[in-house]
């Protein structure tokens, strides 16, 4: 979907149409969750601090998010997808992969299906969507970003490898800003440059992700569209109006975050074996500390005991904290290999 949250707000509030809109908090510590295309012309982007967004676009209009409204529209769109295929893998409220190799309407062309789905979404919701069509997930995702908004782009099988060779490395899905900078220093500017590196060299430099980079440089991505994709983690976090500088302030905020996390665990019938504490400092430096136990983590008391232990892993006496978060992983419904634990032996 195109600027999904912001587009829903502009649809529901005509006075916002044609104006730069940011969904998110407008305070000094707020963050932009979504920006309309009018706002993007000024350089406003999602995940940008609201204070920076306001400086980039003085006329920016901030709107508080309405997640219930976005979820309702998302469900409408999902229903449309299922008219064509049951192989739908949601990535978020506004994005999904569809495998239409064998589709319910027996349409011979994925491009025709994408065009029809875009039309149905527009008729049903009043919103525009962009579609990417190709032979695998990586290429389809790449294609979906080419002609936004209201775009449709095909990377045909015979063009796939040549297209990737020309693609700028920062446009590769799965290569973030930090990794792109590292690749620039290696002389890698596009897919053709990346293709010159052996798989072993990429693994040495980038770990397991190197195997992925090696394959996508050759337009290879064998991941199937998985309609039963399982959640890997569950979390809650909070950004503060003023930096936290006292341990008691930190503990107080973690109590509230724990309550939110516990509520989400109960709603989704989720428990896990790893708790992660996320801390972002006033200078945007970020650390995480994790603890894995053999028993299920399933209540506030357990979470509190674990985050108290994690707090001892860094010095809280001289810090200024702008964000705290807690997340649970190694969940009870993950279809993954069992977690290994180190035994403690008494000598």
N, C-alpha and C positions, 0 to 999 in steps of 0.2 A: 504494500500500500504506500501511497505517496504522502510523506509527512503526516502519518496517520492521525496521531492525537490532535495535532494542530488543524488538520483538515476536518475532523469531526467537530471541533469547536467552531470553525468558520462556517460549517454547514448549519449548525444549530443556532448560531448567533450571527445573523446577516450583517450586523454592524462591524464585524471583524473581517469580512471578506475584502480581499485586496490590500489588507494591512499587514504589517510585520507582527507576527504573533509568536510568543514562546509559551509553551505549556511547562509550568514548573513554578518554583518559588521565586518571588521577586526580591527577597531580602539579600543582604550582603552574603549570606551563606547558602542561598538557594542554588539549585542546579537546573539547567534547561533539560527537560525530558524530551521535548520535540520542538522543532522550529518550522514555521511556515516557509514556503519558498520565497515570499517577500522578505522575510527576515534573513534567509540564507544569503541573499544578495549582499548583505552587510557583513557576512562572515560569521553569523550566529549559527552554532551547531549544537546538536544534542550532547549532553555530558559536559557542556561548558558552564563554568560558574556564572550565575546570573549577573553578578556585578560586572564581569567582563562583557557579557552579552549586552548589557545596558549601555556600556561605554561605546561598543561598536555600533549600536543602533539606538540613538537617543529616543526615538519614537516607538520603541519596542513595547508591545502590550503583553503583559504577563497574565496568564490564565491558570488558575489552579486545576490540576488534573481531576478528571472524573472517570476513574477506572471502570466503574460499573457500565458507563455509557460505551466506553471503548470495547469492553468485553462483549456487550450485546451486539455491536456491529461486527465484531470478530466472529461471533457465532453465526451471524447471517452469511458472512463470506464463506465460512467453513461449510455451511450447508450447500452452498453453490458448488464448492469443490467436489463434494461427495456425489453430486449429480453426474460427475464425469469419471471418477475413480475412487476406490476405497484406499488406494495407496497415497495417503496424505500425511506428510510429516511436518507438523507445525514447528516453527523455530521460535515464534513469539506470537503476540496477538495479531501482528500485521504482516506475517511472512510465513510461507510454507513451501516445501517441495512437493510436487505432484509427479508420480510416475504414470504416464498416459500411454505406455506401450500397448496395453490392452485396456481400452477405455470402454465405459458402459454404453456410449453412443456409437461405437464402431466407426469413429471418425478416422480417416486415414492420415491426417496431418496434425502434428502437435501445434504447429503455428495457428492453424484454424481453431483448434481447441482453445489456445491462449487468447485469441482475439474474441472468441465467443464468451469466455469467462470474464474478460475485461468488460465486455458490453453488459453482461448480466450483473456484475458488481455495480456498475454505474447506474443501471436501471433500478436496482434494489436499494442501494445505499446513498446514491447521489455522489459517490466518491470515485476517484480515479485510482487505478492500479497500474503498475508496470510489470511486464512479464519478460523473463529470459528463457529461451528455449535452446536446449542442446542435448548432447549425448550423455552427460553426467552432471553430478551436483555442482562441482567446481565451475564448470563452464556455464551452466544455467544461472548460477548466482552471479557470475561475472557479467553475463549478458543482461541480467535484470537491471543493472545499474547504468547501462549505456545511454539510454534515451529518456531518462527520468526528467520530468514527471509524465505520466500517461504514456509510457514508452512500451515498445515491443521490439525485441531484437533476437535474431536467430544466429547462432554459431553452428553452421552445418558441419556434419561429420568430416567432410573432405577439407574443410577450412580450419578445423580445430587446432592442429599443431602450429600452423602458420600464424593463426591469431594469437596464440599464447606467446610465440616468439616475439611478436611486436608489442605485447602488453607491458606497460610500465610496471616495474616491480611493486610500487606502492599501490597499484590497482589490484594486486593479487589478493583474493579472499583468503584469509588465514595468515597474511603477513602484515603485522602491525607496524606502527611508526618506529619503534625501537629496532625491530628486526630489519626493517627497510634501511635504516641508517647504517646498521652493521653491514648489510649487503652492499650499500653504496661504497663503503670503504674497501670492499673486496672487488670493486669494479663491476658489480652487478647492477645494471640499470633496467634491464628488461628480461623477458623470458629466454631470449636467445643467449644472453650472458649467463643466466642461471643454468642453462642446459649444458654449458661447457664444463661444469663441475661434476666430478664422479660422486656417486651416492655415498661412498665411504667418507669423502672429504666433507660433504654436507652434514653427515652424522657427527663427525668430529667437531664441527663448528656450531651445530645447532641442536645436537642431541637427536632424540627420536623424531622430532619435527623435520629433520633433514631428509628422512625417507619420503615424507609427504611432499617436500619441496622438489625433490628429485622427480617424483612422479607427475606432479602437476605441471612442471616445466615441459613435459612431454604430453600434456593434455590427458593424462591417465588418472582416473578417480573411480575406483570400483565400489565405493560405498553405495549400498542400496537405500532406496527411500523406505524408511522404517516408520510405519504408522503407530508403532507401540514404543516409541522412544521413551526411555525411562529417565526421570529426573535424577541428576547426580548429586544435587545438594539442595538444602533448604536454609534460608537465612533471613536476617533482619538487620538493618543498620539505621543510623541516624546521623545527620550533619547538624552541627550546633551553631546557634547564633553567635555565641562567644566561645573562644577557645577554653577547653578544660585544662586547668593547671594543678588541681588538687586531687589526690587519690580518692577522697570521699566523693567528689563530684563525678569522677570516673565510675566509681562503684554505683552511685545513684542512677546514672544513665544506663549502665549495664543491667540493672534491675528491670528497667522499662523495656529494654531491648529483649531481655530474656522472656518477659511476659508476651511480647509480640511473637517471638520465635515459637514459644510453647503453644500459643493459640494456633499458629499455622501448622505445627506438628499434629495437633489434635484434629484439626479440620481435614488434613490429608492422611490421617492415620499413619504418620511417619515417625520413625525413630532411627537413630544412627549410632555409630561407634567412634566417630571422630568429630571433635569440636574445634573450630578455628576462630581465633580472635583476630579481627582486622582493625588496625589503627592507622589513621591518616593524620599527619601532623600539620601544623600551621603553614609549613612551606611545601605542602603537598607530597612530601616523602611518605611512603607507605610501607608498613611491615605487617606480616601475618605470623601468628604462632599457633601451632596445632597440638592436640593431644588425642591419642587413640587409646581406647580401653577395650577390654574383652566383653564387658556387659553392654547392653543397649542403653543409650542415653535417651530418656523418655520423659523427664520431668524437670521442673525448675530447680529443684534441690541439686540434682546431678549437674546441671549446666552451671549453676552458681559455683559449686565446688571446683569445677574444671576451669572456669574463667579466672577464679581467684589464683589458681595455680599458674595459669598462663600469664597473669599480670606480673608475676614475680620474675618473668623472663626478660623484662626490660625495665630500665630506670624511669619511674614515674615522677621523680622529684623535680626534674628540670624540663619537663616537656610541655608543649602546648598542643592540645589535641583538637582537631576540627571535626573528626568523624570516628565513630566506633561501630563495629559490626560483629555479629556472631553468626556462624553458619555451621550446619550439621551436614556431614557427608558419610560415606560408607553406609548408605541407607538400607533399611530392611527389605526394600523391594528392588534393589539393584541386581541386575543379572550380570554380576561380575565375579571375578575370581575371589576366593576368600581372602580376608585380610590376614597378614602374617604378624605375629607378635613375638617379641624377644622374651625368652623365659628368664626369670630371676632365680638363681640357684643359691642355696645357703651352703656356705663352705665352713 
